[in-house]
Amino acid sequence: MEKDEIIRLLSDEAGEKELFDRADAVRKKYVDDEIHLRGLIEFSNICRNNCLYCGIRRGNDKAARYHMPEEEIIETARRAADMGFKTIVLQSGEDMFYTRERMSRIIAAIKKFDVAVTLSIGEREFDDYKAFREAGADRYLMRIETTDKELYHRLDPGMSWQYRYECLLMLKELGYELGSGIMVGLPGQSIESIAEDLIFLRNLPVDMAGIGPFIPHPDTPLARTSGGNLHLALRTMAVMRLLLPDINIPATTAMESLHPQGRIMALQCGANVVMPNVTDSEYKKLYQLYPGKTDVDKAPMHGFGKIGKLITDIGRTIGTGYGSHKSNLSV
């Protein structure tokens, strides 16, 4: 599929049902009807970066900051493993309190629960990534956000698109199962740019692609801008499924923030992964990348039961394995 065809599919609102049906058929053919659940632990909302769209940006002085103690992170992961999760996702802002040694201890302890460990903690040095891999980390998620370098540097002041790209290459070199992705609907973003983003992810290539709509946060410089379009985000996700038919694609919580059935809609047009939040409510309420996050005051088991019912209601099954990309079935 060339760029012109991708642009046509992304722009075709009238034909999106046909696109969604096609993506769902490709999903069924290549990754079957299993939906893989990942237990998400948001262990710190402290971040050294100042991205204009993010609610936990360094410059947001209204955010109540926290970082979870090591023992609490490990205990939360243990409870998630006891619930049946076979993957634990450790996500945070770029909080350098969690040093190479501290993160390595946490990863090694969680691996004892017979789970895959995914990290989503941003840009680090090669030796950090290497140490985390040696401690047992299996996967790494780091969205490129946009391949429009001018837009990236405008929205992510002080950061380097080139270094972020180099981090993705480091992770591939070290043998991580690699996840990346983009935000759809950023101010100044074009359909042509989104098409280029998808081609970038295909060419990398990624093992997992997260496609999320931009949702303005009231305590950021982009508070008054227009938010992303759910249907454009869904079309983008569906095209991603056509470009890389056997990868893992999550139905993101941001989609559910825009529409009560957002995650179900995503699961019916190409997605095959859901990440229920298993973080305790006292922290979950404070990890606000965007507004409208669902179930922040509910216990982790509530989220597990809720998504389980949604999955069975649409005729799909909950995966019982680690849910790796087909080319990385060892973890």
Summary of the structure (lengths in Angstrom):
residues: 331
radius of gyration: 18.3
end to end distance: 30.4
largest distance: 52.5
contacts: 1145
relative contact order: 0.18
helix: 43%
strand: 14%
